[in-house]
Amino acid sequence: MKWVTREHPKTDRIACPWLIRKFIDPDADIIYVPRDDVLAYAKREGATSFDAPGADYTHRDGLCSFEVLIEANGLDDPALSLMAKVIHGADVSEDADATPQSRGLEAIADGFALLGLDDQHQLALELPVYDALYAWAQDQVGGGAAG
């Protein structure tokens, strides 16, 4: 299935594809388009939109898109919940101190964005960061890292 979001990804637009591919749609095709084209692309291509104004899954009720996807898909995993807190703080500037790790993740996301990579290359390079964050979160909640 196609999933579409805004181009030039940062925290939520990398974290969400990680979550989608790991827990929701393993064969997801992640598409990045200009901000104003997200909804039209979704309608035209039958794609699911995320992290864009008016998208199927986007910030709402104080939650970032990553948290909305977890809630909407009934993902009950303590490690994902911890990850979501870190990601929320990295993505929502008013909550930058949500966890001690949030500002570090924000710095990493900002650094990748500054490399000037095309969106798909950036996604490919950043996905292992979220694998590592999930392994850390599993360890923190006592679930052990998945291999």
Protein Blocks (a to p, Z undefined) as FASTA:
>chain_A
ZZdddehiafklmmmmmmmmmmmmmmbccddddfklmmmmmmmnopacehiehiabdcee
hiafklmmmmmnopacfklmmmmmmmmmmmmmmlmmmpmklmmmmmmmmmmmmnopafkl
mmmmmmmmmmmmmmmmmmmnonopaZZ
